[in-house]
Amino acid sequence: MGISPAPYYIANLFLGWCEYEFLSHLFSFTIIRPAKQVRSAFRFTNRYLDDLLALHNKHLDSLLFRTPNVNLPLGVHGIYPSQLEIPQQSHPEGATPFLDILLIHSVRNGCSCYVTRLFDKLQQSARAFASISRAFASFG
């Protein structure tokens, strides 16, 4: 009767729990300047199943994985276990795919805006589908 969707739900539940622990830890701090900056940076970071999108998040690279050492970057443990493979995709400057949409940052008449287009994931390499993928964008 087809393929069971259970592994996707279990993986989504696991990643969601990792994110919940990270955010709980992050928001348990007394509001100090570095913690406020990290919280603010994660405002435009989203994940849907195996797609991770981060806009304007300079802290994601240092906080993506949990580190076993005591010296935690910014005093916060990372989000995901270090055993998880999360390759970074490279895309043209100003364009970031998320799900089946390509987000394109542009400046028109001095105003910053986003344009969306449909994105065909079949154009990506087969390895990109093997594990969770991430797309970073530093627009602006």
N, C-alpha and C positions, 0 to 999 in steps of 0.2 A: 504493500500500500504506500509506496513512495518512501522518501527519505524522512527520517524523524527530525523535527526541528529542535529536539531537546538539547543537543550539544550547543546550539547557538544561545539558548536561554541560560544554560549553565555558565557559558563563557561570559555572557552579558552580566549575569548576576555576580560572578567573581570580579570582573573589572569594576562594576558598580560599587561593590563592597570596598575594593581598594581605594576608589575615589572618595567614598564616604569616610573612610578612616583618615585619609589625607586632609579632607576639608574639616573634619571634626578637630583634628590636631591643629590645623592652621587657625581655626576660629577660637580655639581654647586659649590662645595667647592673649595677654594684656595688649591692648592696642599700642604697638610701638611702630615707629616709622617703617622699618624693613618689612614687618608683617603686613602693614597696610598696603605697601607697594606690591607685595606678592598677591594679596587678596585681589587688589585692583587688576593685576595682570591676568588673573584667571577668570575675569569677568567674561571675556570673549574666547574662552576655550570650551569646546564641546566635543562630545563623543557620541556616536550612534553605532552600535555594534562594533565593527572593526575599523571605522573611520574616525580619526582624531583630527580636529581642526583647532588651530591656535592662531588667533589674530592678535598682534601686538603683545605677545607674551615672551619677554626676554628671559624669564625664569624657567621656562618649561624644560630646556635642555639640562639644566642642573638639577631639576626636581623630578624628572621623568621616572627615574629608578630609585628604589630604596638602596641605601648604602650601608654596609655593615659597620663602618667606622663610627666613632663617637663624634667627630667633627662634622656636624650636619650643615649643608649649605643653607645659609639664612636661618639656621636654628630649626628647620623643619625637615622631617624625613620625607623621602620621595614617595611618589604615587604607586608605582607598580613594582612587583618583584623583579630583581635583576635577571632572572631566568627568562623573562618574556622578551621575545625578539620584536622590536619595533623599528623597522627600517624607515628612514626619512626619504620621501620622494622629492625629486627635483623637478621643478616646473619653471616656465619662463617668469621673469620678474614681474610681479604685479598680478599673477594669475594663480589661483589656488583651487584645486578640485575638492569638493566635499559631497559625498554621496554621488548623485548623478548630475551635479551642477558645478559649473566652473565659475568661481567668483573672480571677477576682474576689477582691479582697482584702477580708477582713472581720475584725472582732474579736468574738469570742464568749467571754463569761465572762472577759474580760481577756486572752485568748490570741489571738495573731495567727494567721490561717489563710487558705488559699486554697481557693476553691470553683471547680470547673470546670463549664462548660456548653458545649454545641455552639454554634458560631458560624457564621452564614450569611454568607459573603463577598459574596454577590450583593446584599446590602443596602448595600454600599459603592459609591461612585461609580465610573464606568468608568475614570476617570483613575488610580485607585489601582492598576489592573492594568498600567499602561503601563511601570512600572519597579519596581525594588526598593522595598519599603515598610518602614517601621520603626515600631515601637511602643515608646514609653518609658513606664516606670512608676516612680514614686518612692513606693512603698508604705512605710508604716511610720512 
